[in-house]
């Protein structure tokens, strides 16, 4: 966009009579290498701020005309075209026009020729141009058009309660003059002496329709009022892409755009409102005290979504992924996703849960359906995602689901799969995850090619008024970050609402960009049906009591138009109420609540309750392991030039292969490589995951000469699965939620999210609490998501030391009072797996196990930091071979005489190697046995019991950890060890740091001293 605004302001003289700048004057503005000598410029006697018409709005108007001229010189008045041409011709060649532009035609500052200002010009100095008369009729009309486009939304009649329009509702506009609101606030310089004069309208508007040469000025203003100050407020002038902006202007400025429904469409709209209205009334009658978060006051949401679906199906869309909060969910389930009402009514009954989980409230449930629309040859798939009460948490989850659908259904451009996100106004402007997700919109790993955002704007947030919930004028102002169009629409103008929904469907399919519709309605009840809103909004609710429901309003409108009849209304209402009553009677016959109809993404051919009959072997074929190891240890073909340090890394990997001693990064690469070789899709993403935070992975090589990259695991073979490795945005909440959503769509995906440091994961705590650890129990949806969280107390201070494993362990669903010895049952009953590996082979088998179990559980891996390069942290090819399995428990590895051992230490992770070193120094190899938990949860009871029972002369059994007592693993592992030791009469003691308010000290001296004390306690034998 043109940024030389100050220069255009400067060319306006005090008398408002521009003149053509001489070449000398122009060169004095734009220094030239041909004429380095400057000519003094006579200062104007009038400063810019003294001209009432030279405000910011007019500067924007000139900028827009300049954009139009760049695209088509004939699109602006000839006087402006001449001026712009002369300015461009005299451009300083040292500045010139940059060739840099953003993707997909987006204009950035560098893409526009920006004249260089003469240093002799002071701020507020002007010269007199000798071109166009700014008060000319054509310029005035163009400016008037711009003002309506830019600011008309401020006068739009978008509030059905008529309480919030910034400048008051325009009730009786006089089209023989410029409306006062426009004139006084935005364009006080506009003057049209003869409003009845027929004029040629600006070429870049469709307002004139077929009468563009015969409209008088008054009619021109009337049509602008209809478009920009009627039931729709339009915000599009912030869009910098000329093609998108022109397309939108043409669409919405076409005469009668908002009221262009035919008779059949009006009847369909009316029937949608009938179903919506009477479902709410029916539920309120049957269950008056039950919470259901009614949609009443914004009933138009249902026809809006249905018209959008129908329009999308015309345009080739076959899958729509919906996400919403709880408000209106029961109506969405019934009248959009077509869930049978009887299924919904069963949730009002006190039924037992059929499945083993905990279930959830009725207004959190999702659904999945395939049905044929009037415009689709094949069924359209709709999924409405289950979600918690944490507002907007479902938004990034659904983005991930949409991306996975697009991958699996081979729709990389998003032509057939569309994401629709429903938001509340207060949550949309208040929740930070909204901005996080919007920033994802055009980034490759996250781009779903356009989301449709529907704001259910109640003008309230629970009890808070809108001005208490945001600083911005609208809840949707964040949309401008990505240059998305925003339409504010009166919820009691249903024809306008569905017209905009059809428009944004076409916009999304044309440009694959986000679009926003802000449906401004109200909430007929309180936050829920049992809440009294008159405590805090007495005036609003007094107005609401007097406001007819939109179904009744629209019925009266269509009766007046003759579209429907009284008999038709009576008959269809009675038939629908009879249907609901019949569904209600059927629902009362249910004995248990079945969650199956509410699974929002069913996995076809993957049985949900399939128990594990045997622990699967998770190793790989030896020849394939060697081939893959060689693949990730060789540089790419010439002339690709890799970094010198990477050459050294690859050389070290080759040495490992020869010595049969594989480190962490190589074992991880072999795990991913074998999974890909089996034809499975792998997606690895996190902050710095391509290289690895600790420069250990190097999944992608970067050419040191060009921008080319090379990813070894993309070159395994023609039958391999797709490998995607990405660096994520600097974010946790939305980024992790996105990957969780991606993992829900298919069981045969390995999706890995990696935190830069483990403690950063607490920025996404709600995702762990509400989704990952509990989604299966609440909604019967499984996920095999893997999370890498770097963890280790290594003297680096309170931050970046601990992934806070205690928080994940307290979310585990197993009880320390129930000692289950069958690991197959433990794995099946677990809500997720928590690992803290000390050996690379553990990671290898854990990743492969994720896709070999007959069910899916999330996996949290507390990955190492310093152990990534520890000389003892190695495994062999034989450890990874086909006959091997995942080992949750690793016993003492030395050849001890067990009857000599007096002390048994169980530990996990890096401290194992510290203990081994301390034991060797103390010469206690025959007295102290050290075992490791590789899998913390589910706790491997049987392995632990069998091992510890083999030591007959123990005097001490200890758990040892690096973390303080109130952090780490003790509060989970300790009670489970004690449950076992109650049987064997052995006491269990804790060896570790004292409780603390932080997981690690910030002083290296204190860390070293506490580490020494810890080792002394561990090596002491009572």
Secondary structure, 3 states (H helix, E strand, C coil): CCCCHHHHHHCCCCCCCCECCCHHHHHHHCCCCCCCCCCCCCCCCCCHHHCCCCCHHHHHHHHHHHHHHHHCHHHCCHHHHHHHHHHHHCCCCCCCCCCCCCHHHCCCHHHCCCCCCCCCCCCCCCCCCECCCCCCHHHHHHHHHHHHHHHHHHHCCCCCCCCCCCCCCCCCCCCCCCCHHHHHHCCCCCCCCCCCCECCCCCCCCCCHHHCCCCEHHHHHHHHHHHHCCCEEEECCCCCCHHHHHHHHHHHHCCCHHHCCCHHHHHHHHHHHHHHHHHHHHHHHHCCCCCCCCCCCCCHHHHHHHHHHHHHHHCCCCEEEEECCCCCHHHHHHHCCCCCHHHHHHCCCCCEECCCCCCCCHHHCCEEEEECCCCCCCCEEEEECCCCCCCCHHHHHHHHHHHHHHHHCCCCCCCCEEEEEEEEHHHHHHCHHHHHHHHHCCCCCCCCCCEEEEEEECCEECCEEHHHCCCCCCCCHHHHHHCCEEEEEECCCHHHHHHHHHHHHHHHHHHCCCEEEEEECCCCCCCCCCCCHHHCCHHHHHHHHCCCCHHHHHHHHHHHHCCCCHHHHHHHHHHHHHHHHHHHHHHCCCCEECCHHHCCCCCCCCCCCCCCCCCCECCECHHHHHHHHHHCCCCCCCCCCCCHHHHHHHHHHHHHHHHCCECHHHHHHHHHHHHHHCCCEEEEEECCCCCCCCCCCCCCEECCCCCCEECHHHCCCCCCCCEEEEECCCCCHHHHHHHHHHHCCCCCEEEEEECCCHHHHHHHHHHHHHHHCCHHHHHCCCCCCEEECCCCCCCCCCCCCCCCHHHHHCCCCCCCCCCCCCHHHHHHHCCEEEECCCCHHHHHHHHHHHHHCCCCCEEEECCCCHHHHCCCCCECCHHHECCCECCCEECCCCCCCHHHCCEEEEECCCHHHHHHHHHHHHCCCCCEEEEEECEEECCCHHHHHHHHHCCCCCCEEEEEEEEECCCCCHHHHHHHHHHHHHHHCCCEEEEEECCCCCCCCCCHHHHHHHHHHHHHHHHCCC
